[in-house]
Amino acid sequence: MTNSLNGTIDQNEASWRNEYLKGVLQTGIANVSFMKKDGTQRNLLCTLLPSELPAQTDLEKAFKQQKTPNPDVLAVWDLENKGWRSFRYDSVLGFSVLSLDA
């Protein structure tokens, strides 16, 4: 994932990795490790599986439609704390897939 010469991630590689992670979370559960803005590391058991997400209210749907999505940030459902959390793709240190919905 990183360029061995300078330690950077190529734009196409980063985009592919981001889409892959989002796809994994849409079809399963993963433990994502990332660096928070305050510099601490966080492990997050999360998903985007529709069967695990809470039902949206009409008010939430209206708010979501008004908000401009940030392509650098992914909002996920925290399975341990039962709430929405988000992280920047470029802060992800790694992730492990725990289950996939077949």
N, C-alpha and C positions, 0 to 999 in steps of 0.2 A: 503494500500500500504506500510505502514511502520510497522516494527516490534514494537509492543507496549513495549517490554522489553528494547530495546536498540535504537530504532528510525532508524534502518537501513532497507534498502530494500533488500530482498532476490534476488539472481541472476535470478532465474526462474521468479519471479514476475516482475522484472525490464524488462526482455526480453519480457514477455507477454504484459506488459504495452506499451513498445516501438512499438511492432508490431501492437497493437490495435490502437495507435495514428496514426501510418503511414497508416493503413487501413482506418481510419476515414477520413484522409486528402485526400486519393486517391478516396474517394467516396463522399466527401462533403467539407464544409467550417467550420473552427473552429477558435476560438480565443484562442491562446496559450499564457500562461503567463510563463515567464522563467527569470532566473537571468543571466544577461550579465556578461562577463568576468570582466568588471569594477565594478561589484557589484550592478549595478542598475537593477531594475526590468523593464521588457519590455513586453507589450502586443502586440501580432502580429496576425492580421487577415490574415489567410493564407489557402492555399489549395494545393493539388496535382491533382486536377480534370483535366483531359486532355482538356476539353472544356474551361478551364480558363487559361491554360498555353500558352505562346507565341510560335510561330512556331520556331523550331530550324533550324539554318543555318548549312550547311555542316561543316563549321569550328568548330562550337560548338559541333557537334556530334563527330568529330575527337578528340577534346580536352577531352570530357567526356570519351571516350573510353581509353585514355591514363592515366587518373587519377585513382588512386587506391581509391576505396570508403572507408570511415571511418565508421565502424558500430556504432560508438558512436555519430555520427552527422547526423542530418536530414536536407537536403536542401528543402526549400518550396518556393512557390510563394507568395509574399507579395501582397495582393489585394489592399491595400491602396497606397503603393508606387510603385507598378508595377515593381517589381524587385525580384531577387532571394535573399533569406536570409537563414541563417542556425542557428541552435542551437544544443547544446549538449543535448542528452536525459536526462542526469543526472541533468541538470539545470532546467528542467521543474517543475514548481510549481503547475500547473494545466491547464486544458483546458475545454472549453465548446463548444459543437457542435452547430453550428448555422443552418446548413442545410445539408441534405443528398440527393444525386442524386438518385432518385428511379428508 
